[in-house]
Amino acid sequence: MSEKDLNNFEESAEDLDEMFVTLTFDDGGEEECEVVTIFEAAGKDYIALIPVDKMEDEDSEIYFYRYQEDEQGNPSLENIEDDDEYDAVVDAFDELLDEAEFEDTKE
């Protein structure tokens, strides 16, 4: 996965439930992503992001990062370098999706 830095983290004025992040690539390119969720896995917080321009694609890639906030509440993202950690994060995210789907079928 390419190295990316958190450039902008903002709530949409139109819908406060939607949050967006602008990722900056090493080559200076940028990509706006919507925050899918922030979740915990193995005692750490992670964030799942989906590129805005690919949200309608069924096979759209989801980006996962370690998520932290400093004392002032400013968020920061860190790359997940370890394959085992990445696999655990993907498994935890899949479980969240399964739970959400199960809850939807109960309603």
N, C-alpha and C positions, 0 to 999 in steps of 0.2 A: 504494500500500500504506500502511496506517496506521502511524504512528510507534509503535513498541513498545519497551519496555525489558526487560532481563533482570531478573527479580525473584527467581527461585529456580532453582537448577541442582542437581539431586540424583540420586543413583543409587537405584533401587528396592531395598528390602531383600529383596524376593522374588526378584528376578532381576537380578544385577549387570550383565548385558548390556544391560538396558533403562535408559535415562536419560531423565529428564523435565525440562522447563523450564516455568516459569510465566511467561508474557508478560503485562506490564501495559500496557494501552492508554492513550493520552492522556486518554481520558474516565474513567479509573479502573477500567474493566472488566478482567477477567483471563481468560486462556485457557491451560489446561494442554496442553502438547504433548509428544509423544515425539520424541526425537532419532532421526532416520532414519540420518544419517551425518554425519561431519565429513570434508571432502575439500578437496583443493587445486585451484585453477583460476587460471591466469595468475599463478602465484607467490604467491598469497594463500590463506589458509584460509577456508573457508565451512562453514556448518552448514545442514542441511536438517531442518525440523521439520514434523510433521503433528499437527493438533489431535486430542487423545485422543477427544473425543466424535464425531469424524467419520472415525475410522480405518477403519471398515467400509465407507464410501462409496467406490465406484470412482472417482468424480470429485472426491474430496477435494482441497482445495487444499494445496499444500506451500509452506511459508514458507522463504525463503532469506535468510540474513544473513551478513555478514562475521563471522568468529570469531577472537578473540584471547584469549590468556591472559597475565596479568601475571607478574612474577617469582615470586610465591607460588603460581602455578597457578590463580588465580581467573579464571574465564572472563568475557568480555564480548562482547556482540553489537552490531553496527552495521548500520544500514539500508544497503541498496544503493540509492543515489540515481540512478546513471547507467544509462541503458537499455542501452548497449553492454556494460557490466560485467554487468548482470543477465542479458542474453542469453548471454554467455559462461559464466556460472555455470550456467544452465539446460542449456546444451549439454554442459558437463562432467558434470553430474548425469545427464543422459540417457545419456551414454557409460558411466558407472558402472553404470547399470541394464542397459544392453545387455551389458556384460561379465559382470555377475552372472548374467543370463539365459543367456548362452553357457556359462558354467561349470556351471550347473545342468543343461544339456542334455548336457554331456560326462560327467556322473556317472552 
